[in-house]
């Protein structure tokens, strides 16, 4: 499972979300790629000041703050679907 975390340099909310994602990366074998939107006009236009933004399959899951319970549910649902 590969998530993308859109963020900016020197963004305390971005760093906080990245820290909150660490246990999920370690315990649920997910991948989180960090994509900086700084100096990327298309990404800056799309996300602007909404960062951090966590996406999965181009779908926005969270803006600004992570909901750990919802993320765990998403991970478990995707694990079940991949085993079918």
C-alpha positions as CSV (number, residue, x, y, z in Angstrom):
1,X,0.0,0.0,0.0
2,X,1.5,3.3,-1.1
3,X,0.4,6.6,0.3
4,X,1.7,10.1,-0.8
5,X,2.2,12.8,1.8
6,X,2.1,16.2,0.1
7,X,4.0,18.7,2.2
8,X,6.1,21.9,2.4
9,X,9.5,22.6,3.7
10,X,9.5,23.9,7.3
11,X,5.9,22.9,7.9
12,X,5.3,21.9,11.5
13,X,1.9,20.2,10.7
14,X,3.7,18.3,7.9
15,X,6.3,17.1,10.3
16,X,3.7,16.1,12.9
17,X,1.7,14.1,10.4
18,X,4.9,12.3,9.2
19,X,5.7,11.5,12.8
20,X,2.2,10.1,13.3
21,X,2.5,7.9,10.3
22,X,5.7,6.3,11.5
23,X,4.0,3.6,13.6
24,X,1.7,2.7,10.7
25,X,4.8,2.3,8.4
26,X,6.5,0.1,10.9
27,X,3.5,-2.0,12.1
28,X,1.4,-2.3,8.9
29,X,4.1,-2.4,6.2
30,X,2.8,0.6,4.3
31,X,4.8,3.0,2.2
32,X,4.5,6.7,2.5
33,X,6.3,8.8,-0.1
34,X,6.8,12.5,0.8
35,X,6.2,14.9,-2.1
36,X,7.2,18.5,-1.5
37,X,4.9,21.0,-3.2
38,X,7.4,23.8,-2.9
39,X,8.5,25.1,-6.3
40,X,6.0,22.8,-8.0
41,X,3.4,25.2,-9.6
42,X,0.8,22.5,-10.4
43,X,1.0,21.0,-6.9
44,X,1.0,24.4,-5.2
45,X,-2.1,25.3,-7.1
46,X,-3.8,22.0,-6.2
47,X,-2.9,21.9,-2.5
48,X,-1.9,25.5,-1.7
49,X,-2.1,25.9,2.1
50,X,-4.0,22.7,2.7
51,X,-0.8,20.7,3.5
52,X,-0.1,18.3,4.8
53,X,-2.3,16.2,2.5
54,X,-2.3,12.4,2.6
55,X,-3.5,10.6,-0.5
56,X,-4.1,7.0,-1.6
57,X,-4.7,6.2,-5.3
58,X,-5.1,10.0,-6.0
59,X,-7.8,10.2,-3.4
60,X,-7.4,12.8,-0.6
61,X,-7.7,11.0,2.8
62,X,-6.6,13.7,5.2
63,X,-5.8,17.4,5.1
64,X,-3.9,19.1,8.0
65,X,-4.4,16.3,10.6
66,X,-4.3,12.5,10.6
67,X,-7.2,10.5,11.9
68,X,-5.5,7.4,13.2
69,X,-8.6,5.3,13.5
70,X,-9.8,6.1,10.0
71,X,-6.3,5.3,8.6
72,X,-6.2,2.0,10.4
73,X,-9.6,1.2,8.9
74,X,-8.4,2.1,5.4
75,X,-5.4,-0.1,5.8
76,X,-7.4,-3.1,7.1
77,X,-10.0,-2.7,4.3
78,X,-7.3,-2.6,1.7
79,X,-5.5,-5.6,3.2
80,X,-8.8,-7.6,3.0
81,X,-9.4,-6.5,-0.6
82,X,-5.9,-7.5,-1.7
83,X,-6.3,-11.0,-0.3
84,X,-9.4,-11.7,-2.4
